[in-house]
């Protein structure tokens, strides 16, 4: 476990860069993680997916899979790959302050 400082806020992350404690997550932290993941700006479409993932994660205790997101968040597979390129489920989980989804390598 290590610590990441974003905008002067220290947060604990695991060896893969995921937040250890989802309660430390804020929208500002999400914006900074998104920048680190190559997403310069989070649009309303990004936030729709992130907010769905946060809700799902806090209720279930785990990050949603790509299929769960596309079936329930109102976005197509193509759209989610455009919003969160190169590993969208893993990337959106990280930005949402959740752990890596099951089945992600």
C-alpha positions as CSV (number, residue, x, y, z in Angstrom):
1,X,0.0,0.0,0.0
2,X,1.2,3.5,-0.8
3,X,0.0,7.0,-0.6
4,X,-0.9,9.3,-3.5
5,X,-1.2,13.0,-3.2
6,X,-3.7,14.7,-5.4
7,X,-4.4,18.4,-5.1
8,X,-2.8,18.4,-1.7
9,X,-5.0,15.4,-0.5
10,X,-3.2,12.2,0.6
11,X,-5.1,9.0,-0.3
12,X,-4.1,5.4,0.2
13,X,-3.9,3.3,-2.9
14,X,-3.0,-0.3,-3.5
15,X,-0.1,-1.6,-5.7
16,X,-2.3,-1.2,-8.8
17,X,-3.3,2.4,-8.0
18,X,-6.9,1.7,-6.8
19,X,-8.2,3.5,-3.7
20,X,-8.0,1.4,-0.6
21,X,-10.9,3.2,1.1
22,X,-13.7,4.2,-1.3
23,X,-15.0,6.7,1.3
24,X,-11.9,8.9,0.6
25,X,-13.2,9.4,-3.0
26,X,-14.3,12.9,-4.1
27,X,-15.2,14.3,-7.5
28,X,-11.9,16.3,-7.4
29,X,-9.9,13.1,-6.8
30,X,-11.8,11.5,-9.7
31,X,-10.8,14.3,-12.0
32,X,-7.2,14.0,-11.1
33,X,-7.2,10.2,-11.5
34,X,-8.9,10.6,-14.9
35,X,-6.1,12.9,-16.0
36,X,-3.5,10.3,-14.9
37,X,-5.5,7.8,-16.9
38,X,-5.4,10.0,-20.0
39,X,-8.8,11.6,-19.8
40,X,-8.3,15.3,-19.9
41,X,-11.8,16.3,-18.9
42,X,-14.8,14.4,-17.5
43,X,-18.0,15.2,-19.4
44,X,-21.6,14.7,-18.3
45,X,-21.4,11.3,-20.1
46,X,-18.4,10.3,-18.1
47,X,-20.1,11.4,-14.8
48,X,-23.2,9.4,-15.7
49,X,-21.1,6.2,-15.9
50,X,-19.0,7.1,-12.8
51,X,-22.0,7.9,-10.7
52,X,-23.6,4.6,-11.7
53,X,-20.4,2.7,-10.8
54,X,-20.1,4.5,-7.5
55,X,-23.7,3.6,-6.5
56,X,-23.3,0.0,-7.7
57,X,-20.0,-0.4,-5.9
58,X,-21.2,1.1,-2.6
59,X,-24.3,-1.1,-2.6
60,X,-22.6,-4.4,-3.7
61,X,-19.1,-3.9,-2.3
62,X,-17.5,-4.5,-5.6
63,X,-16.9,-2.7,-8.9
64,X,-19.3,-3.5,-11.8
65,X,-18.2,-5.5,-14.8
66,X,-18.3,-4.0,-18.2
67,X,-21.4,-6.0,-19.0
68,X,-23.1,-4.7,-15.9
69,X,-22.3,-1.1,-16.8
70,X,-23.5,-1.4,-20.4
71,X,-26.7,-3.2,-19.3
72,X,-27.6,-0.8,-16.5
73,X,-26.0,2.6,-17.0
74,X,-27.6,3.5,-20.3
75,X,-24.4,3.5,-22.4
76,X,-23.5,1.2,-25.2
77,X,-20.3,-0.8,-25.3
78,X,-19.0,1.4,-28.1
79,X,-19.7,4.5,-26.1
80,X,-18.0,3.3,-22.9
81,X,-14.9,2.4,-25.0
82,X,-14.9,5.9,-26.4
83,X,-15.3,7.5,-22.9
84,X,-12.8,5.2,-21.1
85,X,-10.4,3.8,-23.8
86,X,-8.1,0.9,-23.3
87,X,-9.7,-1.1,-20.5
88,X,-12.9,0.8,-19.7
89,X,-14.2,-1.3,-16.8
90,X,-10.8,-1.1,-15.0
91,X,-10.4,2.6,-15.8
92,X,-13.8,3.7,-14.7
93,X,-13.5,1.6,-11.5
94,X,-10.2,3.4,-10.6
95,X,-11.7,6.8,-11.4
96,X,-14.8,5.9,-9.4
97,X,-12.7,5.1,-6.3
98,X,-13.6,1.4,-6.4
99,X,-11.4,-1.8,-6.5
100,X,-10.6,-3.5,-9.8
101,X,-13.6,-5.4,-11.3
102,X,-13.6,-9.2,-11.1
103,X,-12.2,-10.7,-14.2
104,X,-9.9,-7.8,-15.1
105,X,-6.3,-8.6,-15.6
